[in-house]
Amino acid sequence: MTYVNRWILFSLAVGIVVHFVAIDVLRHQPHRSVVTDIVQGTLAGGVLGFFTAQIFARIKATKVNGWITLFPCGVPGNGRLFRAACALTFLGPVNVPQEAMYWTTRKDGAGNGLNGRHDYIMHFPPGGLPPNDAFWSLTMGDAKNRFVTNPINRYSVSDRTGLVPNADGSVDIYIQNRPPADHESNWLPAPAGKFILWAARVCAWRSHSQRRVQGTADCRSEMLTHVEHEHLLITGSFMVMGWFLFIYFWPRTMLYVYKRAILVKGFGDGPIHVNTLHTEPQTLFADPLHPPASASKLATTGVNRDTLITIGWLDLAKGPLVLHVPDMAGRYYSVQFTDPSNNTNFAYVGKRTTGTEAGGYFVSGPRWKGTMPQGIAQISSPNNSVLVIGRVFVESESDLSAAYDLAKQIRLTPLDN
């Protein structure tokens, strides 16, 4: 079945639901104004759009051994409904699958909810650790997706945290609230209550299964009057409009929230001005549990404990810019360009796409008509507004300073400079 046919079927299903919901609402409110019809219809349609996107996300989700992801978010060409579903699932910009994949689970191998009252083991057979071109990690978050306070300040385990294999070469990761006897090197501390797990791989990987170790009305139809039919027509029409408005604008709204977070608060050390890039402070990366009070929650909360974040918002109507990147000497990094009008990524600079050598990249808007500088690659944006997210890999705590120095060298300058 083509995407267009699926879209038509979804629209018909929504229309049927709108019809019966509007009838039910109308019966209970016989004296209504046109303004009430419009407001209630639009709000009801928006709520219906929210649930439609949620249902669509569940239908389109990829599930492997209890782990879930939505594939492929961030890729241009996806339909509006799919983009709305992605924006609900990830609540912001996300990498294309060729760059990185993110899997999450709230359940153990038996289908029960993850809870710190129980102890868990995640088992990898000999040679079965996730293959990758850069890194993989398993990150702990509480029920609200916040990093978890723990006595060893460990928020994730990965291919670089010193996991100790068993005698046969297999690897067990111990996910529990209290430290496991003789296995602290492989311990991922969990909160006392509910929690979720995020698995990231650059590039994509499929997670292994996780196993639990221990733990103890009456329906009737009525005729409507002529006046009620008029109200029903208005309410139903605006419910349909509200549904389409939610599907169309939700991805844009989420990116607007990110824009305000960047331009108003940033990482806690002041606003990040338009057409400039700012890197997450080392102290914030080292201690994500105590961000500055003035910091945006969007800039300081998440599941990433692998890369330093550099972020900025571009307005290419002011003129083209040049992106400068330093020589990363083989280190993984990426600079992601996201179109906020549809929450998709139209370009990447980084190890996967352009290599790790130093370089410059000419970033221009859709209406720019000028002379390209010689010896520089062009990135043509479909929109004058652009969200830029840079990521520089941090090997270990001792590597943080070196990674930060490199991330700070990812910068933007006007064409004249």
C-alpha positions in Angstrom: 0.0 0.0 0.0 1.4 3.4 -1.0 1.9 6.2 1.5 -0.8 8.2 -0.2 -3.3 5.4 0.2 -2.4 5.1 3.9 -2.8 8.8 4.3 -6.3 8.6 2.8 -7.3 5.8 5.1 -6.1 7.7 8.1 -8.1 10.7 7.0 -11.2 8.7 6.5 -10.8 7.1 9.9 -10.4 10.5 11.5 -13.4 11.9 9.7 -15.6 9.0 11.1 -14.3 9.7 14.6 -14.9 13.4 14.2 -18.5 12.8 13.1 -19.5 10.7 16.1 -17.6 12.8 18.6 -19.2 15.9 17.4 -22.7 14.4 17.6 -22.1 13.3 21.2 -20.8 16.8 22.2 -23.7 18.4 20.4 -26.4 16.4 22.3 -25.0 17.6 25.6 -24.8 21.3 24.6 -28.0 22.3 22.7 -27.4 26.1 23.1 -24.1 27.0 21.6 -22.6 30.0 19.7 -20.7 29.8 16.5 -17.6 30.9 18.4 -18.0 28.0 20.8 -18.4 25.7 17.9 -15.1 26.9 16.3 -13.1 26.9 19.5 -14.3 23.5 20.7 -14.0 22.0 17.3 -10.5 23.2 16.8 -9.3 22.1 20.2 -11.0 18.7 19.9 -9.4 18.3 16.5 -5.9 19.2 17.9 -6.3 16.6 20.6 -7.5 14.1 18.0 -4.4 14.9 16.0 -2.2 14.3 19.0 -3.6 10.8 19.5 -3.5 10.1 15.7 0.2 10.9 15.7 0.7 8.7 18.8 -1.1 5.8 17.2 0.8 6.2 13.9 4.1 6.3 15.9 3.2 3.0 17.5 2.3 1.5 14.1 5.5 2.6 12.5 7.8 1.8 15.4 10.5 -0.8 14.9 10.5 -3.3 17.9 13.4 -5.7 18.6 13.4 -7.7 21.9 11.4 -5.1 23.7 13.5 -2.2 22.4 11.8 0.4 20.3 12.8 3.1 17.8 11.1 5.1 15.1 12.9 4.6 11.8 13.8 6.8 9.9 13.2 10.1 11.6 15.0 13.2 10.4 15.1 12.1 6.8 13.7 14.5 4.1 10.8 13.2 2.2 8.8 11.8 5.0 5.1 12.7 5.1 3.6 15.2 7.5 2.0 12.5 9.7 5.3 10.7 10.0 7.1 13.9 10.9 4.5 14.6 13.6 4.9 11.1 15.0 8.7 11.6 15.1 8.4 15.0 16.9 6.2 13.4 19.5 8.6 10.5 20.0 11.9 12.4 20.2 10.6 15.9 21.1 13.2 17.7 19.0 15.7 17.2 16.3 17.2 13.7 15.8 20.0 12.3 13.7 19.3 10.5 10.4 19.8 6.7 10.9 23.0 6.7 8.8 24.6 8.9 11.5 23.2 7.4 14.7 20.3 5.2 16.0 18.6 5.5 19.4 16.6 2.7 21.0 14.7 2.8 24.2 12.9 0.4 26.5 10.9 0.6 29.7 10.4 -3.1 30.1 12.5 -6.2 30.9 12.7 -9.4 28.9 9.5 -10.7 30.5 7.6 -7.6 29.6 7.5 -6.1 33.1 8.2 -2.4 33.7 11.8 -1.6 34.7 12.1 -0.7 38.4 15.1 -0.2 40.7 13.5 -2.6 43.2 14.8 -5.4 41.0 18.2 -6.3 39.6 18.8 -6.9 35.9 21.5 -8.2 33.7 22.0 -7.3 30.0 24.0 -10.1 28.4 26.2 -10.0 25.3 27.6 -13.3 24.0 31.3 -13.6 23.1 32.0 -11.3 20.2 28.4 -9.9 20.5 29.0 -6.3 21.6 27.4 -3.9 19.2 29.6 -3.3 16.1 30.0 0.4 15.3 31.9 2.9 13.2 32.4 5.3 16.2 30.9 4.2 19.5 27.9 2.7 21.3 26.5 3.4 24.7 23.7 2.3 27.2 22.4 5.3 29.2 20.2 5.4 32.3 17.3 7.8 32.8 14.6 8.0 35.4 10.9 7.9 34.6 11.2 11.5 33.4 14.3 10.9 31.2 16.7 12.6 33.6 20.1 11.4 34.5 20.2 9.4 37.7 22.1 10.4 40.9 24.5 7.7 42.0 27.6 7.2 44.2 30.0 6.7 41.4 28.7 9.5 39.1 28.2 7.0 36.2 25.3 7.8 33.8 26.1 5.3 31.1 28.3 2.4 30.2 29.8 1.9 26.8 32.7 0.5 24.7 35.1 2.8 26.5 34.1 2.5 30.2 36.2 -0.5 31.0 33.6 -3.3 30.9 35.2 -6.5 32.2 34.3 -9.6 30.1 33.5 -13.0 31.6 35.9 -15.9 31.3 34.2 -17.1 28.1 34.5 -13.6 26.5 30.8 -12.7 27.1 29.9 -9.4 28.8 27.2 -8.8 31.4 26.0 -5.3 32.3 24.5 -5.1 35.8 21.5 -2.7 35.9 20.5 -2.2 39.6 20.2 0.3 42.4 22.9 -1.2 44.7 26.4 -2.0 43.5 26.8 -5.7 42.4 29.4 -7.6 44.4 32.7 -8.0 42.4 31.1 -6.4 39.3 31.2 -2.7 39.9 33.1 -2.1 36.6 30.0 -3.4 34.7 27.5 -1.6 36.9 24.9 0.9 35.5 23.4 2.5 38.6 19.5 2.6 38.5 17.2 4.7 40.7 15.1 3.2 43.4 11.9 3.5 41.3 10.9 3.3 37.6 13.5 4.0 34.9 14.1 3.8 31.2 17.1 2.7 29.2 18.5 4.4 26.0 20.8 2.5 23.7 22.8 4.6 21.1 25.0 3.5 18.3 26.9 5.5 15.8 26.0 4.1 13.3 22.9 1.9 13.8 22.8 -1.3 15.8 20.2 -3.8 17.0 20.1 -4.4 20.7 20.3 -7.8 22.4 17.6 -9.1 24.6 17.5 -8.0 28.3 16.6 -10.6 30.9 15.5 -10.1 34.5 17.6 -11.7 37.2 15.6 -11.4 40.4 12.8 -9.6 42.1 10.3 -10.5 44.0 -23.0 1.3 28.0 -26.0 1.7 26.5 -25.6 2.9 22.8 -28.5 4.7 21.0 -29.0 7.1 18.1 -31.2 10.2 18.1 -32.3 12.5 15.4 -30.8 16.0 15.2 -32.8 19.2 14.5 -31.9 21.5 11.6 -30.1 23.9 14.0 -28.1 21.1 15.5 -27.0 20.1 12.1 -25.6 23.5 11.4 -23.7 23.4 14.7 -22.5 19.9 13.9 -21.3 21.1 10.5 -19.3 23.9 12.0 -17.9 21.9 14.9 -17.0 18.9 12.7 -15.3 21.1 10.1 -13.1 22.9 12.6 -12.3 19.5 14.3 -10.9 18.4 10.9 -9.0 21.7 10.6 -7.7 21.3 14.2 -6.5 17.8 13.3 -4.6 19.0 10.3 -3.2 22.0 12.1 -1.7 19.8 14.8 -0.2 17.4 12.3 1.3 20.2 10.3 2.5 22.5 13.0 3.7 20.2 15.8 7.2 19.5 14.4 7.6 23.3 13.7 6.4 24.1 17.2 9.0 21.8 18.8 11.8 23.4 16.8 10.5 26.9 17.8 10.8 25.8 21.4 14.4 24.9 20.7 15.0 28.2 19.0 13.7 30.1 22.1 15.8 27.9 24.4 18.9 28.7 22.3 18.4 32.4 21.8 17.2 33.2 25.3 18.9 30.9 27.8 21.5 28.6 26.1 23.6 26.5 28.4 23.3 28.9 31.3 26.0 31.3 30.5 23.9 33.7 28.5 21.9 33.7 25.2 23.4 32.2 22.1 23.2 34.9 19.5 21.8 34.3 16.0 24.5 33.1 13.5 26.9 32.0 16.2 27.8 28.6 17.7 28.3 27.9 21.4 29.6 24.7 23.0 28.3 23.0 26.1 30.6 23.9 29.1 33.0 21.2 30.4 31.5 21.5 33.9 28.0 20.9 32.6 29.1 17.8 30.7 31.0 16.5 33.7 28.2 17.2 36.2 24.8 17.1 34.3 22.9 16.8 37.5 23.6 20.4 38.6 23.1 22.7 35.6 23.0 26.5 36.2 19.7 27.7 37.3 19.6 30.0 34.2 20.2 27.2 31.8 17.5 25.9 29.4 16.3 22.5 30.3 16.4 21.5 26.6 20.1 22.3 26.5 21.0 20.4 29.6 18.7 17.4 29.9 18.9 14.4 27.7 20.4 11.0 27.1 23.7 12.0 25.6 26.8 11.2 27.6 29.0 10.5 24.6 29.5 13.8 22.9 29.9 17.5 23.7 27.1 19.5 22.1 27.7 22.7 20.1 24.5 24.5 19.1 23.3 27.6 17.2 20.4 29.1 15.2 21.1 30.6 11.8 19.3 33.4 9.9 20.7 33.1 6.4 18.5 36.1 5.3 21.3 38.2 6.8 23.7 36.6 4.4 25.7 33.4 3.8 28.1 32.0 6.4 31.2 29.9 6.4 31.4 27.0 8.8 35.0 26.2 10.0 35.9 22.9 11.4 39.4 21.9 12.8 41.4 18.8 12.1 39.8 16.1 14.3 42.6 13.6 13.7 40.2 10.7 13.2 37.9 11.6 16.1 34.2 11.2 15.5 32.3 14.4 15.1 29.2 15.7 13.2 27.6 19.0 12.4 23.9 18.5 11.7 21.8 21.1 9.7 18.1 20.9 10.4 15.3 22.6 8.6 12.9 23.8 11.3 10.0 24.1 8.9 9.7 20.3 8.9 12.2 19.0 11.4 14.3 17.1 8.9 18.1 17.2 8.3 19.3 18.4 4.9 23.1 18.3 5.4 25.9 16.9 7.5 29.5 17.7 8.0 31.6 15.2 9.9 33.5 12.0 10.0 30.8 10.0 8.1 30.2 12.4 5.3 33.3 14.7 4.9 36.1 13.1 6.9 38.0 14.5 9.9 40.4 16.9 8.2 40.2 20.7 8.7 37.9 22.5 6.3 35.5 25.2 5.5 31.9 25.0 4.2 29.9 27.7 2.6 26.3 27.8 4.0 23.8 29.8 1.9 20.0 30.4 1.9 17.5 29.5 -0.8 17.5 32.9 -2.4 21.2 33.7 -2.3 22.6 34.6 -5.7 26.3 35.4 -5.5 29.7 34.2 -6.4 30.9 31.1 -4.6 34.3 31.3 -2.9 37.0 29.2 -4.6 38.0 25.9 -3.0 35.1 25.5 -0.6 32.1 23.2 -0.6 28.6 24.6 -0.6 25.7 23.7 1.7 22.5 25.1 0.3 19.7 25.4 2.8 16.1 25.1 1.8 15.2 27.6 4.5 16.7 30.8 5.8 16.2 29.6 9.4 18.5 26.6 10.3 19.1 24.8 13.5 22.8 23.6 13.8 23.9 20.9 16.2 27.5 19.9 16.5 28.7 16.8 18.4 32.3 16.0 19.3 33.1 12.5 20.7 34.5 12.4 24.3 36.6 9.3 24.9 36.8 9.5 28.7 36.9 12.0 31.5 40.6 12.6 30.9 39.7 13.3 27.2 37.1 16.0 28.0 39.5 19.0 27.8 40.9 18.0 24.5 37.4 17.3 23.0 36.3 20.7 24.3 39.2 22.5 22.7 38.2 20.9 19.4 34.5 21.6 19.8 35.2 25.3 20.5 37.0 25.5 17.1 33.8 24.6 15.2 32.7 28.2 14.4 30.8 30.3 11.9 31.9 33.5 10.3 30.3 35.9 7.7 31.4 35.5 4.1 33.4 38.7 4.3 35.6 37.3 7.1 
